[in-house]
Amino acid sequence: MPLAIVLSALAWLLAPVPQVGAQGTPPTAVVAPEDLKRCEPLQRVLTESSLEMTAEISPDSIDDWRTQLTLPACRVTAAGSLVTRAPGEENLVFYQTLLDAGWSRTPDPHDRPNEAALRLRFEETDCFFTPYFGIRLFTEAEFRVSKAYHAPEGATRFNYLAVCMQALPPAP
């Protein structure tokens, strides 16, 4: 197995758990309907492509490192499964599916290069994707998508959290 796949799988398994607030806690930025609509293209790719995931959109906010502001955002919580691929290979398939659907790297990725978590852009939306296994966020959305997703016999369940916001110009 190529070293890059092994390292990607290891990074995915060791990725930090995304930090989220308690379910029901309102975001600190006002999230308007157009902010929630930013997540709809992502939800469609996750649920209607070969990924065949279960995904849900919720309001969120982001502490933006460029503006030093808390900005309105949306969150996509998704569940899927690994059947024949290793975790690192599944990550490659996941991101390649997004790239094939028109997503691209952001001008300021500010992510963990060569690891599983990436920041991608689609039209005027930037999303930060974090993969993880099992119930780790303890949000109602995570419980709902995990319960709604029916993994094939012998498959391992995996999850993605994506937090999306309006795309900003590159940092100076």
N, CA and C atoms as an extended XYZ file, in Angstrom:
516
Properties=species:S:1:pos:R:3:atomname:S:1:resname:S:1:resid:I:1 pbc="F F F"
N         0.858       -1.174        0.000 N   MET     1
C         0.000        0.000        0.000 CA  MET     1
C         0.903        1.235        0.000 C   MET     1
N         0.643        2.223       -0.863 N   PRO     2
C         1.484        3.429       -0.917 CA  PRO     2
C         1.505        4.167        0.417 C   PRO     2
N         2.658        4.738        0.713 N   LEU     3
C         2.854        5.458        1.967 CA  LEU     3
C         1.856        6.598        2.135 C   LEU     3
N         1.518        7.293        1.047 N   ALA     4
C         0.578        8.423        1.141 CA  ALA     4
C        -0.781        7.968        1.655 C   ALA     4
N        -1.233        6.798        1.220 N   ILE     5
C        -2.527        6.283        1.677 CA  ILE     5
C        -2.447        5.901        3.143 C   ILE     5
N        -1.350        5.269        3.541 N   VAL     6
C        -1.176        4.881        4.946 CA  VAL     6
C        -1.161        6.131        5.825 C   VAL     6
N        -0.416        7.164        5.417 N   LEU     7
C        -0.358        8.398        6.199 CA  LEU     7
C        -1.709        9.090        6.244 C   LEU     7
N        -2.424        9.088        5.126 N   SER     8
C        -3.751        9.700        5.105 CA  SER     8
C        -4.701        8.950        6.024 C   SER     8
N        -4.631        7.619        6.007 N   ALA     9
C        -5.494        6.817        6.888 CA  ALA     9
C        -5.160        7.092        8.344 C   ALA     9
N        -3.876        7.147        8.667 N   LEU    10
C        -3.458        7.417       10.035 CA  LEU    10
C        -3.920        8.803       10.475 C   LEU    10
N        -3.771        9.801        9.607 N   ALA    11
C        -4.211       11.157        9.944 CA  ALA    11
C        -5.709       11.199       10.174 C   ALA    11
N        -6.449       10.438        9.372 N   TRP    12
C        -7.909       10.422        9.514 CA  TRP    12
C        -8.299        9.815       10.849 C   TRP    12
N        -7.640        8.735       11.213 N   LEU    13
C        -7.953        8.078       12.476 CA  LEU    13
C        -7.576        8.942       13.674 C   LEU    13
N        -6.544        9.758       13.528 N   LEU    14
C        -6.060       10.571       14.633 CA  LEU    14
C        -6.577       12.009       14.586 C   LEU    14
N        -7.412       12.328       13.609 N   ALA    15
C        -7.918       13.706       13.473 CA  ALA    15
C        -8.623       14.128       14.744 C   ALA    15
N        -8.409       15.365       15.163 N   PRO    16
C        -9.092       15.834       16.367 CA  PRO    16
C       -10.598       15.901       16.152 C   PRO    16
N       -11.314       15.703       17.219 N   VAL    17
C       -12.765       15.789       17.162 CA  VAL    17
C       -13.145       17.249       16.982 C   VAL    17
N       -14.014       17.548       16.019 N   PRO    18
C       -14.433       18.941       15.849 CA  PRO    18
C       -15.082       19.468       17.124 C   PRO    18
N       -14.793       20.705       17.458 N   GLN    19
C       -15.377       21.320       18.641 CA  GLN    19
C       -16.672       22.012       18.253 C   GLN    19
N       -17.738       21.636       18.895 N   VAL    20
C       -19.032       22.250       18.614 CA  VAL    20
C       -19.717       22.561       19.924 C   VAL    20
N       -20.644       23.513       19.863 N   GLY    21
C       -21.412       23.869       21.047 CA  GLY    21
C       -22.493       22.850       21.317 C   GLY    21
N       -23.104       22.973       22.458 N   ALA    22
C       -24.191       22.073       22.811 CA  ALA    22
C       -25.365       22.311       21.881 C   ALA    22
N       -26.031       21.212       21.493 N   GLN    23
C       -27.191       21.337       20.614 CA  GLN    23
C       -28.224       22.241       21.277 C   GLN    23
N       -28.801       23.106       20.514 N   GLY    24
C       -29.791       24.014       21.058 CA  GLY    24
C       -29.191       25.347       21.476 C   GLY    24
N       -27.867       25.423       21.594 N   THR    25
C       -27.224       26.692       21.923 CA  THR    25
C       -27.208       27.540       20.663 C   THR    25
N       -27.782       28.733       20.702 N   PRO    26
C       -27.809       29.539       19.480 CA  PRO    26
C       -26.401       29.959       19.074 C   PRO    26
N       -26.142       30.010       17.772 N   PRO    27
C       -24.842       30.500       17.319 CA  PRO    27
C       -24.659       31.942       17.764 C   PRO    27
N       -23.407       32.381       17.905 N   THR    28
C       -23.150       33.738       18.369 CA  THR    28
C       -23.332       34.762       17.258 C   THR    28
N       -23.399       34.331       15.996 N   ALA    29
C       -23.690       35.230       14.883 CA  ALA    29
C       -25.107       34.924       14.402 C   ALA    29
N       -25.793       35.945       13.917 N   VAL    30
C       -27.154       35.734       13.419 CA  VAL    30
C       -27.068       34.991       12.089 C   VAL    30
N       -27.709       33.823       12.028 N   VAL    31
C       -27.692       32.993       10.828 CA  VAL    31
C       -29.000       33.210       10.077 C   VAL    31
N       -28.888       33.790        8.887 N   ALA    32
C       -30.053       34.089        8.046 CA  ALA    32
C       -30.341       32.901        7.124 C   ALA    32
N       -31.519       32.864        6.519 N   PRO    33
C       -31.857       31.767        5.602 CA  PRO    33
C       -30.823       31.583        4.481 C   PRO    33
N       -30.262       32.690        3.968 N   GLU    34
C       -29.266       32.544        2.901 CA  GLU    34
C       -27.988       31.861        3.400 C   GLU    34
N       -27.681       32.004        4.693 N   ASP    35
C       -26.527       31.303        5.255 CA  ASP    35
C       -26.768       29.798        5.265 C   ASP    35
N       -27.988       29.379        5.597 N   LEU    36
C       -28.322       27.952        5.589 CA  LEU    36
C       -28.321       27.403        4.165 C   LEU    36
N       -28.746       28.219        3.193 N   LYS    37
C       -28.783       27.773        1.796 CA  LYS    37
C       -27.383       27.470        1.264 C   LYS    37
N       -26.358       28.077        1.868 N   ARG    38
C       -24.980       27.807        1.440 CA  ARG    38
C       -24.637       26.325        1.535 C   ARG    38
N       -25.264       25.612        2.448 N   CYS    39
C       -24.945       24.203        2.667 CA  CYS    39
C       -25.727       23.254        1.758 C   CYS    39
N       -26.726       23.769        1.050 N   GLU    40
C       -27.554       22.889        0.218 CA  GLU    40
C       -26.781       22.182       -0.898 C   GLU    40
N       -25.879       22.866       -1.641 N   PRO    41
C       -25.122       22.138       -2.670 CA  PRO    41
C       -24.283       20.996       -2.081 C   PRO    41
N       -23.708       21.228       -0.925 N   LEU    42
C       -22.918       20.181       -0.277 CA  LEU    42
C       -23.807       19.016        0.134 C   LEU    42
N       -24.941       19.313        0.743 N   GLN    43
C       -25.845       18.238        1.155 CA  GLN    43
C       -26.260       17.396       -0.060 C   GLN    43
N       -26.531       18.057       -1.202 N   ARG    44
C       -26.912       17.318       -2.408 CA  ARG    44
C       -25.793       16.387       -2.863 C   ARG    44
N       -24.544       16.873       -2.879 N   VAL    45
C       -23.430       16.017       -3.307 CA  VAL    45
C       -23.298       14.815       -2.378 C   VAL    45
N       -23.401       15.049       -1.086 N   LEU    46
C       -23.226       13.952       -0.132 CA  LEU    46
C       -24.325       12.910       -0.246 C   LEU    46
N       -25.553       13.347       -0.505 N   THR    47
C       -26.679       12.413       -0.498 CA  THR    47
C       -27.038       11.865       -1.877 C   THR    47
N       -26.755       12.615       -2.949 N   GLU    48
C       -27.203       12.214       -4.277 CA  GLU    48
C       -26.093       11.688       -5.173 C   GLU    48
N       -24.852       11.681       -4.708 N   SER    49
C       -23.733       11.165       -5.499 CA  SER    49
C       -23.457        9.720       -5.100 C   SER    49
N       -22.371        9.198       -5.611 N   SER    50
C       -21.963        7.832       -5.266 CA  SER    50
C       -21.599        7.701       -3.790 C   SER    50
N       -21.454        8.819       -3.072 N   LEU    51
C       -21.149        8.745       -1.638 CA  LEU    51
C       -22.326        8.179       -0.850 C   LEU    51
N       -23.548        8.462       -1.305 N   GLU    52
C       -24.778        7.928       -0.702 CA  GLU    52
C       -24.819        8.080        0.815 C   GLU    52
N       -24.486        9.281        1.283 N   MET    53
C       -24.482        9.550        2.717 CA  MET    53
C       -25.843       10.081        3.161 C   MET    53
N       -26.050       10.135        4.448 N   THR    54
C       -27.181       10.823        5.045 CA  THR    54
C       -26.621       12.108        5.626 C   THR    54
N       -27.275       13.252        5.351 N   ALA    55
C       -26.716       14.531        5.773 CA  ALA    55
C       -27.817       15.487        6.207 C   ALA    55
N       -27.483       16.349        7.162 N   GLU    56
C       -28.424       17.322        7.698 CA  GLU    56
C       -27.742       18.674        7.831 C   GLU    56
N       -28.485       19.740        7.543 N   ILE    57
C       -27.986       21.118        7.643 CA  ILE    57
C       -28.485       21.750        8.937 C   ILE    57
N       -27.610       22.482        9.635 N   SER    58
C       -27.983       23.223       10.845 CA  SER    58
C       -27.269       24.576       10.844 C   SER    58
N       -27.791       25.553       11.613 N   PRO    59
C       -27.105       26.844       11.745 CA  PRO    59
C       -25.834       26.698       12.579 C   PRO    59
N       -24.866       27.556       12.332 N   ASP    60
C       -23.610       27.534       13.078 CA  ASP    60
C       -22.978       28.913       12.974 C   ASP    60
N       -21.799       29.075       13.527 N   SER    61
C       -21.011       30.299       13.363 CA  SER    61
C       -19.546       29.896       13.357 C   SER    61
N       -18.711       30.794       12.828 N   ILE    62
C       -17.270       30.534       12.710 CA  ILE    62
C       -16.518       31.723       13.289 C   ILE    62
N       -15.528       31.439       14.126 N   ASP    63
C       -14.600       32.477       14.576 CA  ASP    63
C       -13.537       32.584       13.486 C   ASP    63
N       -13.669       33.592       12.630 N   ASP    64
C       -12.812       33.701       11.457 CA  ASP    64
C       -11.459       34.308       11.810 C   ASP    64
N       -10.397       33.620       11.460 N   TRP    65
C        -9.032       34.048       11.770 CA  TRP    65
C        -8.614       35.264       10.948 C   TRP    65
N        -9.252       35.470        9.771 N   ARG    66
C        -8.854       36.593        8.920 CA  ARG    66
C        -9.457       37.904        9.379 C   ARG    66
N       -10.726       37.862        9.783 N   THR    67
C       -11.433       39.095       10.143 CA  THR    67
C       -11.500       39.321       11.650 C   THR    67
N       -11.167       38.293       12.428 N   GLN    68
C       -11.281       38.336       13.889 CA  GLN    68
C       -12.738       38.555       14.322 C   GLN    68
N       -13.687       38.128       13.459 N   LEU    69
C       -15.107       38.250       13.750 CA  LEU    69
C       -15.743       36.866       13.856 C   LEU    69
N       -16.866       36.804       14.541 N   THR    70
C       -17.671       35.590       14.539 CA  THR    70
C       -18.689       35.774       13.423 C   THR    70
N       -18.603       34.920       12.408 N   LEU    71
C       -19.421       35.057       11.212 CA  LEU    71
C       -20.499       33.984       11.160 C   LEU    71
N       -21.651       34.302       10.548 N   PRO    72
C       -22.697       33.299       10.409 CA  PRO    72
C       -22.250       32.182        9.468 C   PRO    72
N       -22.721       30.982        9.755 N   ALA    73
C       -22.326       29.814        8.969 CA  ALA    73
C       -23.443       28.777        9.023 C   ALA    73
N       -23.222       27.700        8.299 N   CYS    74
C       -24.095       26.536        8.399 CA  CYS    74
C       -23.200       25.314        8.563 C   CYS    74
N       -23.797       24.276        9.071 N   ARG    75
C       -23.071       23.040        9.343 CA  ARG    75
C       -23.779       21.897        8.631 C   ARG    75
N       -23.003       21.011        8.013 N   VAL    76
C       -23.552       19.777        7.463 CA  VAL    76
C       -22.946       18.632        8.262 C   VAL    76
N       -23.823       17.884        8.899 N   THR    77
C       -23.419       16.692        9.643 CA  THR    77
C       -23.822       15.512        8.780 C   THR    77
N       -22.879       14.625        8.468 N   ALA    78
C       -23.154       13.534        7.531 CA  ALA    78
C       -22.622       12.202        8.048 C   ALA    78
N       -23.309       11.122        7.669 N   ALA    79
C       -22.891        9.762        8.016 CA  ALA    79
C       -22.848        8.926        6.747 C   ALA    79
N       -21.842        8.072        6.657 N   GLY    80
C       -21.681        7.142        5.541 CA  GLY    80
C       -21.011        5.881        6.047 C   GLY    80
N       -20.473        5.072        5.137 N   SER    81
C       -19.821        3.841        5.597 CA  SER    81
C       -18.679        3.446        4.679 C   SER    81
N       -17.767        2.688        5.234 N   LEU    82
C       -16.658        2.095        4.502 CA  LEU    82
C       -17.015        0.632        4.275 C   LEU    82
N       -16.944        0.187        3.049 N   VAL    83
C       -17.249       -1.215        2.789 CA  VAL    83
C       -15.987       -1.931        2.340 C   VAL    83
N       -15.381       -1.459        1.269 N   THR    84
C       -14.214       -2.150        0.718 CA  THR    84
C       -12.952       -1.304        0.769 C   THR    84
N       -13.071       -0.038        1.148 N   ARG    85
C       -11.903        0.841        1.142 CA  ARG    85
C       -11.407        1.085        2.566 C   ARG    85
N       -10.126        1.335        2.678 N   ALA    86
C        -9.539        1.738        3.958 CA  ALA    86
C        -9.900        3.200        4.204 C   ALA    86
N        -9.813        3.671        5.463 N   PRO    87
C       -10.178        5.064        5.761 CA  PRO    87
C        -9.468        6.088        4.885 C   PRO    87
N        -8.188        5.958        4.660 N   GLY    88
C        -7.465        6.920        3.824 CA  GLY    88
C        -7.966        6.920        2.396 C   GLY    88
N        -8.284        5.741        1.872 N   GLU    89
C        -8.822        5.651        0.518 CA  GLU    89
C       -10.211        6.273        0.461 C   GLU    89
N       -11.019        6.075        1.483 N   GLU    90
C       -12.360        6.657        1.529 CA  GLU    90
C       -12.266        8.183        1.524 C   GLU    90
N       -11.298        8.704        2.243 N   ASN    91
C       -11.084       10.151        2.256 CA  ASN    91
C       -10.756       10.654        0.853 C   ASN    91
N        -9.890        9.949        0.153 N   LEU    92
C        -9.541       10.348       -1.212 CA  LEU    92
C       -10.775       10.329       -2.112 C   LEU    92
N       -11.591        9.295       -1.995 N   VAL    93
C       -12.824        9.198       -2.784 CA  VAL    93
C       -13.770       10.339       -2.420 C   VAL    93
N       -13.900       10.623       -1.129 N   PHE    94
C       -14.777       11.699       -0.665 CA  PHE    94
C       -14.386       13.024       -1.301 C   PHE    94
N       -13.117       13.405       -1.158 N   TYR    95
C       -12.675       14.695       -1.678 CA  TYR    95
C       -12.671       14.725       -3.207 C   TYR    95
N       -12.357       13.607       -3.857 N   GLN    96
C       -12.395       13.569       -5.319 CA  GLN    96
C       -13.822       13.756       -5.822 C   GLN    96
N       -14.794       13.204       -5.105 N   THR    97
C       -16.201       13.393       -5.480 CA  THR    97
C       -16.571       14.869       -5.405 C   THR    97
N       -16.106       15.564       -4.365 N   LEU    98
C       -16.372       17.003       -4.255 CA  LEU    98
C       -15.685       17.777       -5.376 C   LEU    98
N       -14.425       17.446       -5.663 N   LEU    99
C       -13.702       18.133       -6.739 CA  LEU    99
C       -14.394       17.907       -8.077 C   LEU    99
N       -14.862       16.683       -8.327 N   ASP   100
C       -15.573       16.377       -9.572 CA  ASP   100
C       -16.897       17.147       -9.670 C   ASP   100
N       -17.479       17.504       -8.523 N   ALA   101
C       -18.747       18.241       -8.494 CA  ALA   101
C       -18.534       19.758       -8.565 C   ALA   101
N       -17.279       20.212       -8.736 N   GLY   102
C       -17.022       21.634       -8.913 CA  GLY   102
C       -16.396       22.338       -7.727 C   GLY   102
N       -16.102       21.623       -6.661 N   TRP   103
C       -15.428       22.231       -5.511 CA  TRP   103
C       -13.948       22.377       -5.840 C   TRP   103
N       -13.258       23.303       -5.147 N   SER   104
C       -11.814       23.505       -5.335 CA  SER   104
C       -11.197       23.931       -4.009 C   SER   104
N        -9.866       23.903       -3.964 N   ARG   105
C        -9.173       24.393       -2.766 CA  ARG   105
C        -9.391       25.892       -2.654 C   ARG   105
N        -9.462       26.403       -1.436 N   THR   106
C        -9.631       27.841       -1.238 CA  THR   106
C        -8.285       28.539       -1.428 C   THR   106
N        -8.308       29.858       -1.716 N   PRO   107
C        -7.040       30.581       -1.841 CA  PRO   107
C        -6.235       30.562       -0.537 C   PRO   107
N        -6.908       30.541        0.607 N   ASP   108
C        -6.267       30.464        1.924 CA  ASP   108
C        -6.723       29.172        2.592 C   ASP   108
N        -6.146       28.032        2.224 N   PRO   109
C        -6.666       26.783        2.773 CA  PRO   109
C        -6.704       26.765        4.297 C   PRO   109
N        -5.667       27.230        4.974 N   HIS   110
C        -5.618       27.265        6.436 CA  HIS   110
C        -6.163       25.978        7.044 C   HIS   110
N        -5.679       24.873        6.498 N   ASP   111
C        -6.109       23.575        7.012 CA  ASP   111
C        -4.860       22.784        7.374 C   ASP   111
N        -5.018       21.491        7.494 N   ARG   112
C        -3.896       20.633        7.810 CA  ARG   112
C        -3.456       19.933        6.527 C   ARG   112
N        -2.525       20.523        5.755 N   PRO   113
C        -2.101       19.903        4.497 CA  PRO   113
C        -1.615       18.473        4.728 C   PRO   113
N        -1.890       17.618        3.764 N   ASN   114
C        -1.523       16.203        3.810 CA  ASN   114
C        -2.237       15.452        4.923 C   ASN   114
N        -3.303       16.012        5.444 N   GLU   115
C        -4.113       15.303        6.433 CA  GLU   115
C        -5.529       15.205        5.919 C   GLU   115
N        -6.418       14.729        6.757 N   ALA   116
C        -7.773       14.430        6.315 CA  ALA   116
C        -8.688       15.649        6.278 C   ALA   116
N        -8.442       16.672        7.079 N   ALA   117
C        -9.339       17.826        7.154 CA  ALA   117
C        -8.888       18.878        6.142 C   ALA   117
N        -9.831       19.318        5.303 N   LEU   118
C        -9.511       20.280        4.252 CA  LEU   118
C       -10.533       21.399        4.204 C   LEU   118
N       -10.129       22.533        3.622 N   ARG   119
C       -11.035       23.658        3.367 CA  ARG   119
C       -11.200       23.743        1.848 C   ARG   119
N       -12.469       23.661        1.407 N   LEU   120
C       -12.779       23.711       -0.022 CA  LEU   120
C       -13.800       24.804       -0.301 C   LEU   120
N       -13.859       25.233       -1.578 N   ARG   121
C       -14.772       26.289       -2.002 CA  ARG   121
C       -15.676       25.774       -3.116 C   ARG   121
N       -16.950       26.198       -3.050 N   PHE   122
C       -17.898       25.978       -4.141 CA  PHE   122
C       -18.630       27.293       -4.340 C   PHE   122
N       -18.468       27.871       -5.530 N   GLU   123
C       -19.045       29.168       -5.854 CA  GLU   123
C       -18.649       30.188       -4.785 C   GLU   123
N       -19.589       30.720       -4.017 N   GLU   124
C       -19.289       31.746       -3.011 CA  GLU   124
C       -19.303       31.192       -1.589 C   GLU   124
N       -19.021       29.901       -1.453 N   THR   125
C       -19.060       29.265       -0.137 CA  THR   125
C       -17.758       28.528        0.138 C   THR   125
N       -17.202       28.742        1.326 N   ASP   126
C       -16.040       27.989        1.800 CA  ASP   126
C       -16.499       27.055        2.902 C   ASP   126
N       -16.035       25.805        2.835 N   CYS   127
C       -16.382       24.819        3.858 CA  CYS   127
C       -15.120       24.150        4.383 C   CYS   127
N       -15.094       23.931        5.677 N   PHE   128
C       -14.008       23.192        6.313 CA  PHE   128
C       -14.565       21.826        6.673 C   PHE   128
N       -13.929       20.780        6.149 N   PHE   129
C       -14.398       19.406        6.308 CA  PHE   129
C       -13.530       18.668        7.325 C   PHE   129
N       -14.173       17.982        8.250 N   THR   130
C       -13.454       17.170        9.221 CA  THR   130
C       -14.090       15.783        9.274 C   THR   130
N       -13.325       14.740        8.925 N   PRO   131
C       -13.835       13.376        9.021 CA  PRO   131
C       -13.610       12.809       10.417 C   PRO   131
N       -14.464       11.886       10.817 N   TYR   132
C       -14.282       11.215       12.103 CA  TYR   132
C       -15.128        9.945       12.124 C   TYR   132
N       -14.854        9.078       13.072 N   PHE   133
C       -15.601        7.829       13.242 CA  PHE   133
C       -16.506        7.919       14.454 C   PHE   133
N       -17.700        7.349       14.331 N   GLY   134
C       -18.584        7.177       15.476 CA  GLY   134
C       -19.227        8.454       15.965 C   GLY   134
N       -19.916        8.343       17.078 N   ILE   135
C       -20.576        9.478       17.717 CA  ILE   135
C       -19.514       10.220       18.521 C   ILE   135
N       -19.200       11.459       18.106 N   ARG   136
C       -18.165       12.220       18.800 CA  ARG   136
C       -18.611       13.640       19.120 C   ARG   136
N       -19.635       14.129       18.407 N   LEU   137
C       -20.081       15.501       18.625 CA  LEU   137
C       -21.172       15.583       19.685 C   LEU   137
N       -21.946       14.517       19.800 N   PHE   138
C       -23.050       14.437       20.751 CA  PHE   138
C       -24.092       15.524       20.512 C   PHE   138
N       -24.343       15.833       19.228 N   THR   139
C       -25.397       16.775       18.878 CA  THR   139
C       -26.614       15.982       18.400 C   THR   139
N       -27.758       16.612       18.447 N   GLU   140
C       -28.964       15.951       17.962 CA  GLU   140
C       -28.833       15.628       16.476 C   GLU   140
N       -28.222       16.522       15.703 N   ALA   141
C       -28.041       16.273       14.268 CA  ALA   141
C       -27.192       15.028       14.041 C   ALA   141
N       -26.129       14.869       14.807 N   GLU   142
C       -25.280       13.691       14.652 CA  GLU   142
C       -26.052       12.422       14.987 C   GLU   142
N       -26.833       12.459       16.051 N   PHE   143
C       -27.633       11.293       16.410 CA  PHE   143
C       -28.641       10.974       15.301 C   PHE   143
N       -29.286       12.015       14.737 N   ARG   144
C       -30.291       11.780       13.695 CA  ARG   144
C       -29.679       11.177       12.434 C   ARG   144
N       -28.565       11.748       11.936 N   VAL   145
C       -27.991       11.212       10.695 CA  VAL   145
C       -27.414        9.822       10.918 C   VAL   145
N       -26.838        9.583       12.087 N   SER   146
C       -26.292        8.250       12.374 CA  SER   146
C       -27.399        7.212       12.456 C   SER   146
N       -28.520        7.594       13.034 N   LYS   147
C       -29.650        6.665       13.142 CA  LYS   147
C       -30.299        6.449       11.768 C   LYS   147
N       -30.384        7.503       10.958 N   ALA   148
C       -31.042        7.415        9.654 CA  ALA   148
C       -30.212        6.666        8.621 C   ALA   148
N       -28.881        6.686        8.761 N   TYR   149
C       -28.027        6.016        7.782 CA  TYR   149
C       -27.977        4.526        8.094 C   TYR   149
N       -28.284        3.729        7.104 N   HIS   150
C       -28.251        2.272        7.274 CA  HIS   150
C       -27.042        1.724        6.526 C   HIS   150
N       -26.005        1.396        7.281 N   ALA   151
C       -24.768        0.889        6.695 CA  ALA   151
C       -24.970       -0.550        6.213 C   ALA   151
N       -24.348       -0.904        5.096 N   PRO   152
C       -24.411       -2.291        4.629 CA  PRO   152
C       -23.784       -3.241        5.652 C   PRO   152
N       -24.187       -4.484        5.606 N   GLU   153
C       -23.648       -5.521        6.500 CA  GLU   153
C       -22.122       -5.519        6.433 C   GLU   153
N       -21.481       -5.496        7.587 N   GLY   154
C       -20.029       -5.557        7.668 CA  GLY   154
C       -19.314       -4.241        7.393 C   GLY   154
N       -20.045       -3.163        7.171 N   ALA   155
C       -19.430       -1.870        6.867 CA  ALA   155
C       -19.097       -1.136        8.155 C   ALA   155
N       -18.121       -0.244        8.081 N   THR   156
C       -17.740        0.607        9.195 CA  THR   156
C       -18.315        1.998        8.944 C   THR   156
N       -19.024        2.536        9.920 N   ARG   157
C       -19.624        3.863        9.766 CA  ARG   157
C       -18.551        4.949        9.948 C   ARG   157
N       -18.634        5.994        9.122 N   PHE   158
C       -17.787        7.168        9.299 CA  PHE   158
C       -18.654        8.406        9.157 C   PHE   158
N       -18.146        9.534        9.618 N   ASN   159
C       -18.910       10.773        9.596 CA  ASN   159
C       -18.039       11.907        9.086 C   ASN   159
N       -18.699       12.958        8.581 N   TYR   160
C       -18.035       14.210        8.228 CA  TYR   160
C       -18.814       15.341        8.857 C   TYR   160
N       -18.091       16.308        9.348 N   LEU   161
C       -18.674       17.570        9.766 CA  LEU   161
C       -18.093       18.614        8.826 C   LEU   161
N       -18.957       19.389        8.205 N   ALA   162
C       -18.512       20.501        7.366 CA  ALA   162
C       -19.153       21.761        7.904 C   ALA   162
N       -18.343       22.773        8.126 N   VAL   163
C       -18.853       24.077        8.545 CA  VAL   163
C       -18.561       25.025        7.388 C   VAL   163
N       -19.626       25.690        6.904 N   CYS   164
C       -19.534       26.493        5.686 CA  CYS   164
C       -19.919       27.944        5.951 C   CYS   164
N       -19.251       28.837        5.245 N   MET   165
C       -19.509       30.269        5.391 CA  MET   165
C       -19.334       30.952        4.038 C   MET   165
N       -19.713       32.226        3.973 N   GLN   166
C       -19.506       32.996        2.764 CA  GLN   166
C       -18.010       33.058        2.462 C   GLN   166
N       -17.660       32.829        1.195 N   ALA   167
C       -16.252       32.890        0.789 CA  ALA   167
C       -15.721       34.307        0.969 C   ALA   167
N       -14.522       34.396        1.481 N   LEU   168
C       -13.860       35.696        1.676 CA  LEU   168
C       -12.684       35.799        0.707 C   LEU   168
N       -12.283       37.013        0.365 N   PRO   169
C       -11.111       37.156       -0.508 CA  PRO   169
C        -9.861       36.635        0.220 C   PRO   169
N        -8.819       36.291       -0.543 N   PRO   170
C        -7.592       35.802        0.088 CA  PRO   170
C        -7.024       36.811        1.083 C   PRO   170
N        -6.387       36.295        2.119 N   ALA   171
C        -5.740       37.172        3.106 CA  ALA   171
C        -4.563       37.884        2.451 C   ALA   171
N        -4.302       39.120        2.842 N   PRO   172
C        -3.174       39.873        2.258 CA  PRO   172
C        -1.840       39.259        2.645 C   PRO   172
